[in-house]
Amino acid sequence: MSDSVSLKPLSRDPSRYKDVFLNAFCKIARKDLEYEEICRHFDRTVMKQLTRFFSNEDQCNVLGVGVGEGREECHFVKNLGAYFTSVCNVAIDPNEDMLTIYKKSITALNSGNASSSLSSSSSSSPVVFHGFSGSLAQFVSDSPLAEYKYNLISSIHSIYYIGDLETTFTQLTSMLKDKGMMLIVCNKDNCILPRTFSEKTYLPTVVEERRSSNVVRAFAEKQGYDVITCRVPMDWDITDVFDEQSDFGNKLFDFFTQTAYFRHTAPAKLVDDLLSFWRSISVLDKNGRILVPADEEILIISK
Ligand SMILES: C[S@@+](CC[C@H](N)C(=O)[O-])C[C@H]1O[C@@H](n2cnc3c(N)ncnc32)[C@H](O)[C@@H]1O
């Protein structure tokens, strides 16, 4: 099905993006399960290697790309601060509102550390924070912080948005210290998002939601990197997408198409086409809820 309709990419409407992401997508995306899994693999594998190869007197530089609210990144810097005497955290996100939420978490972390060091309970080093409100490409071309070398670089569900994989991977690895690590989280190819974007080519192409973990892993391995893969099986409850009266469902529709106000701006036949596609890849649970596969993988990359 091809159509010369003009659809507005969600990323070009930052306030709609924030509303859709935080108030709809995050509610069905099993973020707590994801957080626990990412933190568990970080503690078990990434911390182990970073504390083995780097002295605690080194400055630990941490780069977060597309941090959003940055819950996981906050965990990373907190735990790194328990080992390293100094931690510098650079966070990139073109969505200024999301970056502000993350910055507040780091400020809260630092004030928690300051009060626990006064009461002599366990504390971690204060985090020196630099936020960059822009894309990875702008960061690389405009920021002196792109000259730093980082012990850890993370990209959690942001690699779809960052341009071609070869350029992105080269930019990220060029900022990595020797023995540094990258933690990249992305959807597996059975997930609704890569499947939708592979199949429905009329959707906006400013995002590469087709870029599944398999593609990223294969690319990294071809460049000579070791990749540890941790699978996080998941499904999402997308029942509300099928209720056209539901504001919540319409926001989910926007996220799954990466288009602002899809249901009200796209031709009805595209709406129907997507609904029947999503129905075809879903299952009904015992309560009549519609569940769709949404597995993801944590890729821990090092040389
Ligand atoms: C799906 S959200 C993920 C947010 C967060 N990491 C999480 O997992 O909850 C993708 C994030 O990538 C950011 N982003 C979009 N384009 C980007 C780019 N070119 N460079 C860096 N970040 C980008 C978005 O603003 C958004 O906050």
The ligand as a MOL file (V3000), in Angstrom:
LIG
                    3D

  0  0  0     0  0            999 V3000
M  V30 BEGIN CTAB
M  V30 COUNTS 27 29 0 0 0
M  V30 BEGIN ATOM
M  V30 1 C 12.3620 5.8240 23.0400 0
M  V30 2 S 13.1300 7.1460 23.8560 0 CHG=1
M  V30 3 C 14.1170 6.2950 25.0330 0
M  V30 4 C 14.3870 7.1100 26.2450 0
M  V30 5 C 15.0970 6.3530 27.3820 0
M  V30 6 N 16.4540 6.0120 27.0270 0
M  V30 7 C 14.3010 5.1320 27.7870 0
M  V30 8 O 14.7010 4.0130 27.4290 0
M  V30 9 O 13.2700 5.2890 28.4470 0 CHG=-1
M  V30 10 C 14.3450 7.7160 22.7000 0
M  V30 11 C 15.1070 8.9580 23.1460 0
M  V30 12 O 16.1150 9.2530 22.1520 0
M  V30 13 C 16.1340 10.6580 21.9510 0
M  V30 14 N 16.7030 10.9490 20.6180 0
M  V30 15 C 16.0300 11.1140 19.4580 0
M  V30 16 N 16.8750 11.4030 18.4580 0
M  V30 17 C 18.1250 11.4270 18.9810 0
M  V30 18 C 19.4260 11.7010 18.4460 0
M  V30 19 N 19.5850 11.9640 17.1460 0
M  V30 20 N 20.4920 11.6520 19.2720 0
M  V30 21 C 20.3220 11.3530 20.5820 0
M  V30 22 N 19.0980 11.0950 21.1490 0
M  V30 23 C 18.0210 11.1210 20.3580 0
M  V30 24 C 14.6740 11.0650 22.1120 0
M  V30 25 O 14.5140 12.4410 22.3650 0
M  V30 26 C 14.2210 10.1840 23.2660 0
M  V30 27 O 14.3900 10.7890 24.5320 0
M  V30 END ATOM
M  V30 BEGIN BOND
M  V30 1 1 1 2
M  V30 2 1 2 3
M  V30 3 1 2 10
M  V30 4 1 3 4
M  V30 5 1 4 5
M  V30 6 1 5 6
M  V30 7 1 5 7
M  V30 8 2 7 8
M  V30 9 1 7 9
M  V30 10 1 10 11
M  V30 11 1 11 12
M  V30 12 1 11 26
M  V30 13 1 12 13
M  V30 14 1 13 14
M  V30 15 1 13 24
M  V30 16 1 14 15
M  V30 17 1 14 23
M  V30 18 2 15 16
M  V30 19 1 16 17
M  V30 20 1 17 18
M  V30 21 2 17 23
M  V30 22 1 18 19
M  V30 23 2 18 20
M  V30 24 1 20 21
M  V30 25 2 21 22
M  V30 26 1 22 23
M  V30 27 1 24 25
M  V30 28 1 24 26
M  V30 29 1 26 27
M  V30 END BOND
M  V30 END CTAB
M  END
